[in-house]
Structure formats: structure tokens, C-alpha cells
Amino acid sequence: MFGLSFLSPLFLAGLAAAAIPIAIHLFQRRTEPVIDFAAMRYLRRAPVEQSRRRRLRELMLLALRVAALCLLAFAFARPYLAQSAASLSAPVDLVLVDTSVSMTAPGQFERAKAAARKALRDAPATHAVGLVSFANSAEIIAPPSQDRAGALAALEKLQPGAGATRYRAALARAAEALGDRDGRFVVITDLQQSGWDAADDGAVPDRVEVEVVDSGGPAGNVALGSLRVEGTDAVALVRNFGDRERREQVHFSADTRRFATVPVVVPGGGSVEARAPVAGRSRGMLAAEVSDRDGYAADNMRYAVLDRGQAPAVLAITAGGQPNEVFYLERAVLVGDGPGGFRFRAISGPAFSSLTPDALGDTGAIVVMGTRGIDARGRDLLEGYVKGGGGLLVAAGPDVDPQVLRESLAAVVPTGVAARPAAAVLRFAPADSRHPVFRLFGGVGTLANVSFDRTAVVKPSESAEVIARYTDGTAALVEDRATGGRVLIFASDLNNRWNDFPVQPAFVPFVHETLRYLAAAHVTRTEYIVGELAGAEGNKPGLMQLTDRRVAVNVDPRESDPARITADAFRAGITRLNVAAAQQARAQAREREESQRLWQYGLMLMVISLAAEGMIGRRLG
């Protein structure tokens, strides 16, 4: 009633205590017998209190005592006003329009705008209307009001951008704009599957009806997944998300001047690399463009920075220090010889133990491929390196002794590793596709082609997170950051002994992304995703000048996958978001109660009631 709610409503059970003074009052009431007294006429002038006046005072005492107990119960229940004045105004119809990369296919956004016009015009006359555009973030284009013409005019100015689809951001922003009012959300989108992130949280109020309008999408899409420099070549990864083979042209340019055109044939559901020489170009902006006319337009171009910097060092620890022990890893690491590349060297366990901490000063990441010969000095050196913020990758293959990890390196690798007998062939896939290690693999599925004949059993500690799993559900890649640095444990080897990973196309990007993630403190980052950097330049693809360097800004590669969900699946995603609604509502209720502090007024009134009760009680005594 009147918008009054309680933070701790169980204390309202204390209202039952109000029955105590009522019961005492009723039990103490007594009826005096009427006795005729012959000499009554002689007592008529005596100062005897009127019976009705005394009964009225007793009732006032009773009311004050009951009120004091009720106010005490109300104060402990922590009351607050849950509804603001806005909740009494007209309901709101909010139209949410998707403006992400996945809305840039031919004719797609025009269909979305037509659906948005219809939703705004069909809103009930008594409802206010508003317009929200969303991609990786959401923006109120037209605040809720009765001005339909203004909302329609704002809609006509909308254009799709370069951000990724994030449904949670849109729904959370719309719920914020709605406030305490009732209403309806009309979400106009292509229902892209990647828009629901596994880690999204938020909620849509239960009083809000959500309608989903499908704007459709292309049957397929050809996109540039990455652009990098390898030695003297520019390498562009071309992805085909359709079922049929595509023949495309990849155009390379440096500082807006085209220097090469490479024809490619991309199989359905596959990817190929296009290469062009960049010899003699060591500074400036590199760009690649694919001539896809049927899919999304915003992912047809990708940028990279040619400016060379100091590449971070990678140190591999092997069992015997032989070149064949790191053959595949070294080949993969040295593929990138330019921006984003690495310096590599391998060393045996005994040689590592003889190093000093200063020798690891410029080391960006350490890869442990063998534990033989790592003595107490080496273990202390490794512990100090990781606790100082260094990155460590443990490839738990045949040369890594689980007992050494468990007993000697527990300070830096708290996650347990155990041997595993031969089993059926396994494959692995990311458990969290948002993790930086897997940012290039969304939608293509090249990791699924890797087969594992033998693996190690990794038992994650309480501080660890499983970021990839095998097909039998066991952990394939675990991250543990309890010791200050970044520690990754890969439950197999990296030298083509327990698996065919090193001979698969996904091996090189996997190694690069893993080492780049581990060496983040030593790597000068040259590429960002749209929305990661503040300002207008950070929200569009291209070259951006930071304080100390130039960087490339590109669209999120996950946005290129046109895989879609149904409207029912979208609503199921909202249901999943609403799991957090209770916690969010409790937090908001606590904030509102703390700002209003109605319980203080309740206690103040209780004190006043007790004071008044005491004064009246003394007069009756």
C-alpha cells in the first residue's frame, strides 16, 4: 500500500506483541456493583472523578502502548518507499534497435527501421514511447515521452556501426530508462547467437513484456578474421561462414595506397590465408579488404600497424635442451617476425637453474615442457618470476613430472596434474570463448579438428578457472592466477607426441594468442577491438593515435558469424538474466532504504508515544 515495502519483513511478526496490552486492558476491566446508599445525597459535592473521563484516558494509554510496539516492529522491518512518482505515470513502449556489425548486410537495416517505425506508431495512445540503439553498448536516442514524431525523426538518423552485439547491455540500459514504470520492450535484431554472452548478467523487470522482432540476416558471410605481419609478408585470414565455396579478392594497402590484390577460394565453413609481400615497409598502417557483397559490410576490412617495436622474449624449459624438443613450438613462435612477434630461446632444466633473476628481466613468458634437472634454485627462480607478475605455460606432456609439479612447484602451480592412461581419441573446445586465448577461434571451429591420443589429468585448484575442456568433460586448459602472475596449464604436450595439434592450422594462432596473453606485461599492444578504447576513434575501425604509439582498431571477429537463435531462445536468455534479478532488487532496495531511513522516524514516533504514555499514566496513578 502507498508503495511501502520492507527490507526485513519478518520483523513484522512483532506486530503480534500489540495484543499483549490489549489483553491486559480487557482482563483488568471490572464492573463495579451498584449499591443504593441512603446518604448518597450528602456525598454529591465530593471531588470524585467522572467514570467516562477515566475510561477515555485508559483507552488513550492503550492506544499509545499498542502504537509503540507497532512502531518498534516497523522500525526493525526497515520500511522504504519502493515506488517513486514516476511509477504513477503512463506506461512506456521502448523500441530497441540493433546497430551492430551484424546489421550491415544489404537491405538488413532498412528492414529493421521499418519494423521500428511500425512499433512506434502502433504503441497505445496512452503510452509514452522511447528509442534505444545498441551494439557493444546501448544509448538512449529518444527518451520516453509522448513525442512520437521526435522518436520517428531520431530513428531516421540511425545507421549501423562497427560494435558487437550485446543484448545484456541493451536490456540493462532500457530497464534503467524505464525506471519504476510498467512497459514493453520491442527488440529489433537479427537474433545473432553471439549476442548472448555466457558471462552476461542483468535482469529485465517481471512487469515488462518483451517482444522480439526478427530483422533477418544473410545466408552466409565472408569476413577478414585477422591481419598480421609474418616476416616480409602481410597475412590476412579470410573466413567463409556460408555453406558454399566462395571466390573473393583480397586487396592489401599501406597508408591507403593499394599494393597487392590476391584472389582466394574459400571453402564453405572454412578459412584460407592470403599473403602479400610488405618488404621495405616498416612503418604506417596496413589494411586488407575482401570484396564480399552478400554478407556484412563492416567486417570486410581489417587493419594492422606496421610500426616495429621490441618483441617480448619467450623462454622454453625442456628436459634435455635438444632442438627437436621444441621444434614445433619454435617454428610457431618465430612465424611472427614483426609487430606482435616474439624472440625465442630454449634451455634445459639444469641450465635454467643456473640463471639469475636478472637474466629473466625481459622474458615475457616461460614455457615448461620438461621438469628434469630443475633443482631447488630453479624452483625458487621460477617462483620469484611468477610471483613478480610473469607468465608461465606448463605443457603437461611426457617430459613433465606430475610429482615435481605437485611437491616442488606447488607455490606457482597450485593446480594439480596427474598422469592419465591411454584412452579414446579426444578433442577440445573453449569453455569460455571470450578468453583472449580463443578470441580468434570464434565461429570457425578449427580447434575441433585437433585430436588427442593421450592427455594429462588436471585438477583445478579453488583459485583456478577451466577455459577449455576435452570432449569427455575433463579440463584441457586451466588458468591459475593465485600467485600474482598468469599461469596456464595445458593438459597435453606441444611437440606432436600425444596429439596432432602442432600440424594443425590452429596451432600457430593458439601459440601466439597464448604467449601474447601470458606476456601482456611485456607486450606493447598494437590492436584493439571496437569499444575497448574511449572516445569516438575507439568506436570505429581504423588507425588510432595513443599517447606513446599508434594502434589498430578492428571489429570483433565473433561478430562475423551469422549463426542465429530463435525468438524463444532469446526469451530463454532473458529468463537466465532474471536469475540475478532478486540479488539486484535486494541491492537496490537496500540502497533506497538507506537513503530514506524511515526506521529512524519510526523509532522517534515510538519514543514520543512512550513519553506521552508516561505522562498520562502518572495522571491516572
N, C-alpha and C positions, 0 to 999 in steps of 0.2 A: 504494500500500500504506500502511495506517495513516493514510490521509488526507494523506500528504505530497505536496506539489506544489512546482513550481519556477517562479520568476518569469522566469528566463533559462535554459531547459532546454538550449539549445545548448551551454552550457559543460560539460554532462555528457559531451560528446565528449572532454574532457580525461581521462576515466577510462581512455582507451586508453594514456595515458602510464604507467599502472601496469604495463604489460607490459615496460617497459624494465628495471627492477631484476630482474624475474623472468627475463628473457632473460640478463642479465648473470650472475645466480646460476647458471643452468643451464650457460652456456658456461664458467664458471670451475671448475665441478666437475671433478675429475680423480681417477682411481682409481690409488692407489699400488700398484706391483707388490710381491708378497710374495716375499721372498728369505730363504731359510733361512741363518742365521748360526750358526756353531757355538758362538761365545762369547756367545750371547744370554743365557745364564743369569747372566753377570756384570753385565748391564745392567738386570736386573729391579728393582733398588732405585733406579733413576734417576727424578727427578720429571718424568715425561712425562705430558702432559695426555691424558685419555681422549678418544678419537675421537668417541664418541657425544655427549659434553657439548659439544664444539666444534660439531658439526653442529646441535645444538639452538639454540645461540646464533646461528649463521648464519641459521637459519630465523626466529628472532625478529627479527634485523636486517632480513631480507627483508620480514617482515610489517609492521614499523614503517615502512619506506620506502614500501611499497605503500599503507599506510593514510594516510601523509602526503600522497601525491599524490591519493588519492581524496578526502580531506577538503578539499584545496585546490580540486578541481573542484566539489565540493558547495557550498563557500562562495561561489564565483563564480556558481553557478547560482541563488543566492538562494532557499533552501528555505523553505517555510512550511507550517503545518498548515491544510489547506483545509477540513477538516470539524471542526465542534465536537461537543460531546457531544449536542447536540440532534439532530444528523443521525442518531444511532443510535436515536432514539425512534420512536414509531409514526407512520405517515403521517397527513396531515391532509386532511380534506374541508372546504374553506371555501366557504360559500354567500354570494354577493354579491347583494344586493337593491337594485335601483334605486329611489330615493326622490325622484326629481326631479319637476319640474313636469309632465313628460310622462307621469307615472303617476297623474294626478289625474282621469282620465276616469271616468265611472260604472262601477263594478264592476271596474276595471282592477287596482287594488292588492290587492283581495281575491283575484283570480286569482294574483297574484304571491306572496302569502303562502301560498296553498295549495300552490304549486309549491315554495316554500322548505321548508314542513313535510315534504313528501314527500322532498326531497333530504336533509334532516337525519335522517329516520327510516330511509331506505334506505342510509345510509352503512354500510360494513362495520363489524362489531363491534370489530375490532382498530384501527380508525382513530379518531383524535381529530376533533372537529368544531368549527367556529367560524362566526361570523356577522359579515358586513361590510355596512354600509349605505353607499350612495354617491350623490352628486349632483355638485355642483361640487367637493366634497372627499369623502374617504372616512373612515369611522370604524369601529373595531373594536367591535362591540356585544357579542359574546361571544368572548373569547379562546379559542384552540384548547385543547380539553380533552376528557375523556371524559364530561363532564356534558351529555348530550343534553337533559335536562329543562330545564336552565338556558338552553341555546340556544333551545329552543322557547318558553320564557317570555319571553325577550328579543325574540323575533320577534313575539309578540303585541302588544308595545308599539310596534312600528314604525308610523309614519304617513308618507305622502308629504309633502314640504316644498315650498319655493319655489326651490331651487337648480337649476342647469342640469345636463344630463347630461354627465359627463366620464368616459369609460371608462378613460383612462390613469390618472387618479387612483385609481380603484378597483383596477385590476390592480397598480399600483405598491404600494399600501398592503397588498394581500393578499400580494404577494410578500415584503414586509417582515415581515409577521406569520408567514409560512411559514418564513422563515429558510433553513437548510440541509436541511430535511426534504423528503421526497417528498410528493406530494399531488395534489389535484384541486380545480379551481375550478369551481363551478357558478354561472354568471352568469345571474340572472333579471332580464330587462329587456324593454322594448318595442322594442328594436333601433332606436332613433331615429337617423337619419342624422347629425344634427348632433353626436352624442356623440363621433364620431371627429373630432378637430380636426386640421387639416393640419400644425400645428406641434407636435403631441404627440410626446413622446419617452418612452422607458422600455422595459421588457422583461419578458417572462414566462419564467422558467427552463424550459429544454428538458425537464426531468424532470417538469414539471407538465402534467397533462391538463386542458384547458379544455372544459367543456360549457356550451352556451348554451341557455337555456330562454326561449322567446318568450311574453311575457305578453299579447301582442296590443295593439291600440290603436284609437282611434276612426277612423271613415271620414273624418271632417273635423273642423275646429276653427275657431271664431270667436274672435278674440282682439283685445285692445287693444294696438296696436303702439307708440303714443306718446301723450303728453298734454302739451300746451303752451298758452301764452297768446299770442294774436295780437291786439294792440290791446286791445279791450274784450271779446274772445271767448275762451272756452276751446275748444280744438280737440282732439278725440280721433280718432286714426286707427284705424279698425276694419278688420281683415283677415279674409278668408274663405279658409281653406286647403282647403275642400272643392270638389267639382265642381258642386254645385247652388246656386242662389240662396238666400240666407238673409235673412229679415226679423227684425230684432232691435230691442231697445230699449236705448238708451244713457242711463244715469242719471248726472247730474252732481250733486256735492255739495261743499260748502265747510265744513270743520271738522265733518264727519259730518252736516250738515244738507242734505238734498236740495233743490236749487233749480230743476232742469230735467230733463225727460225728452224725449229726441229719438229718434223712430223712424228706422231706416235700412234700406235694401235693399242688400245687399252681393252683387255677382255672384260666381259661382263662380270661385275663383282670383284674385279682385280685392280691392280695398280702397276704402273711402269715408271721408270725414271728417264727423264730427258736431260741430256748433257750438252753443254756448250762451253768452249774454252773462254776463260777470262784472263788469259796471260797479259801482263802489262797493266792490269787494273788492280790497284791495291787500296784505293780509297773511293768513297762515294756510295751511291745507292744502287743495289742490284734489284731488278724486278723481273718477274716471269708472268706471262699471261697465257691462258688457254682459251681457245675460241669455241666455247660451249654456248650454244644459242637456245638450248631447250631447258636447261636447269637453272640453278640460282646464279644470278649475275654477280653477286657480291663476293663469291669465293673463286672467281676466275682469275684473280691476280694475287700474287704474294710478293713480299718484299724482304730483303736482307741487306745488312750493312757490310760493305767491303773493308771497312777500316780494320786493320790488323792490330791486335793487342797481344799482351803476354799470355800465352796459353798456360793453363794450370798443369802441374805435373801429376802424373799417376804412377804410383809405385806398386808393383806386384810382388808379393812374397810367395815363393814356390818351395817345393820340397828339396830339389837338388840344384836349382839355379840353371837348368838346361833350357835352351831356346825353345825346344819342342813342347815344353810345359806351358808356355804362354803364346804359342803360335797363333791361335785364332783370336785371342784377346788382343794381342799386339796389332795384328792386321786390322781388327775392327777399330781400335783406338786411333791408329795413325791414318785412317781413311780421311779424317777431317784435318787438313793442314792449312788452317786459316782461321777466320773468326769462328769461334765455337770449337776449335780443335784442342788437342792435348799434347803434352810431352810425356813420353812413356819410358820407363825402365823397369827391368825385372831384377830381383835379388833373392838369394837363398835365405833360409831361416837363420843360419849362423852369421852370415854377413849382415843381416838386418840387426841382429842383437849387438853387433859391434858399433852401430851408428850412435851418434849423439843426438840429443833433441834438436840442436841447431840444424842438423842435416835434413830435418823434416820441415823446416820453416816454410818452404814454398810448395810443399806437397799438398795438392788439393784433395786427393783420395788415395787410400791404401786398399788393395785387393788381396785378401788372404786366400791363396789357392793351395797352400800346404803349410802344415804346422811343424814339420820335422826341423829340429835344430833351433827353435825359438826358445831360448833359455830364460832364466829369471830376469836378466837385464832387458831382453827383447820384450818380455811381457810388460815390464814396467814402462818401457818406451812406448809400447802400443797403448797402454792405459793412459799415459800422460797425453798422448796425441789425441785420443778420442775425447778425453775429458776437457781438453783445450778447445774443443769445437771442431775437430777434424772429422772427415767422413770415412767410414770403413765398410767394405763389402766383403762378406765371408761367403765364398763359394764352397758349400759343404759337400765336396766331391770325395773321391777315393783317397786323396792325399791329406785330407783334413781329419785329424783325430778327434772324435767327439769327446773323449775323456780330457784332452788338453783344453778344449773349449769349456768344458764343464768345471774343471778343477782349477785351471791356471788363468783362464781369460774370463772368468765369471764377472770380474769387475767391469769389463767393457762389453761383454756379450752375455747378459743375464738370461737371454732366451736359450733354452736347452736344445741340443741337437743329438740325435741318436741314429745309429746305423739302421738300415732297412733292407730286408732281403729282396731278392728279385721278385717282381710282381708283373701283372699285366701292364701293357703299354698305357701310359698316362699322357694326358695333355693338360695344359694350364691356361688360365684366363684371369684377367684382373678382377679382384673383388671390389675394387674402388677405381673406376675408370677416370676419376677426377685427379688421381695422384699424378704428380709431374712425371714420374717414370713412364706412365702409359698415355701421356697426352697426345701422342702421335698415332695411337693404335685404335682410337675410337671409330667404330663403324666398318673397318676393313676386315678385321678378324684374322690377320696374318699370324698372330701368336698361336692361334688354334691349330696351325699346321705343324707345330713343333711336337715331337714325340719323345717320351722319356722311358727308357728301359729300366733305369734304377734311379731312386731318389733317396734323400735323407729324411728322417722324421724330425721336424722342427716343432718344438713345444713352446709356444709363445709365453712369455712372462706376463705379469699383470700390466706392465708398462708398454707392452708390445702391441702392434696392430698388424693384422694379416692383410696385405694389399694384393695378393694373388693366391689362387688355390688350384690344386690339381683336380682332375675330374672325379676323383674319389672323395673330394672334400677336404683333404689334408692341405696344410699350408705349403705353398710353393715359394713365396717371397714374403718375408716378415720385416717390419721396421721396428727398431727399438731405440728410443731417444732418451732413456732414463739416465744416461751417463754424461749428458751435456752435448755430445756430438750426434751425428747421424750414423746409425748402424743398420745395414741391410744384410739379412741372411737369406741366401738363395739355396734352396734345398736340392741342389744337384751341382754338377761341375760345369765349367765353361770351356772345356777342351775336347769336346766331341767323344767322350768316353762313355758317359752314361746317357747321352741324348744326342739328337741331331741338330740341336739349336745353332751351333756355330756355322752350319752350312745352309741355314735358312735365311731368307732376305730380312727377316725381322731382327736378326741378331745385332747388326750394326746399329740401327736406331735404338735398340734396347740398351746396348752398352753405352752409347753416347748419352742418352737421357738419364740413365742410372748414375754415371760418373758426373754428369753436369749437376744433378741433384745433390750428390754427396759433396761435391766440391763447390757448392754455392757460395761459400765464404771467400773462395779464391777465384771465382769466375766473374768476369765483368759481363754482365748480362747485356745482350745486344738485341733481343727480340721480346716483345710483349704482345699480349692478346688485347684486343679492343676492350676498353673499360678498365684495364688494370692501372693505367696512368691517369692522373687527374687532368682536367682541362679539356678543351674542345679537340685539341690534336690527339689526345689519348682515346677519343671516341670514334676515330676514323682511321682506316688503313693508310699506311704511308711511312715516311721518314719523320722522326721527331727529334728535336734537339733538346737534350737534357743539359744540366749544368756542366758536366765533365765529358760528355760523349754524345754521339748520335745513336739512336736505336730505331729498329723497325717495329711497326705496329701492324699486326695482321688479325684477320678474323679467326675466331675459334674453329679449329679443324673439325670438332664434333658437330658443328652446325651444318656441315656439308652433307650429312647423312639424312636422306629424306624419309627414313623409316618413320611410320606414323602409328598412332594409337587410336582407339575408338573413343567416342564421346563418353561411353560408360567407363572406360579405363581412366579417362580424365577425371570423372567424378569420383572414382575409386581413389585417385591420387588426392583429391580434396579430403576424402574421408580419412586417409592416412595423415594428412596435415592436421586434421582436427583432433588427433590423439593428443597433440600438445596444447589444445585449446584450454583444458582445465588448468594446467600449470600457468599459462599466460593469463587467464582470467583471475586466478588467485593472486598473481603478482600485481595485476592492475588494481584489483580490489584492495590489496594491502596498501598500495601507493595512495589510492583515493581515500582510504580510511585514515592513513597517517596525515594526509593534508587537511582533512576535515576535523579530526579529533573530537567527534561528537560525544565520545565517552567522558571527556572532561566536563562537558556541560551536564551530562547525566549525574556525575558524582557531585557537581556543585548543587544541583537541584536536590539531590539526596541529603546533603548537609543542611540545606535550608529547611527541608521537610523535618529533619530530626530536631533542628533548633526550634521550629515552630511547635513541634510536638512537646518538647520540654517545657516551653513557656505555658502552653495550655494545660499540660499535666500538672504543673505547680499550682495553677489556679484552681484545679479540681481537687488537689490534695487536702 
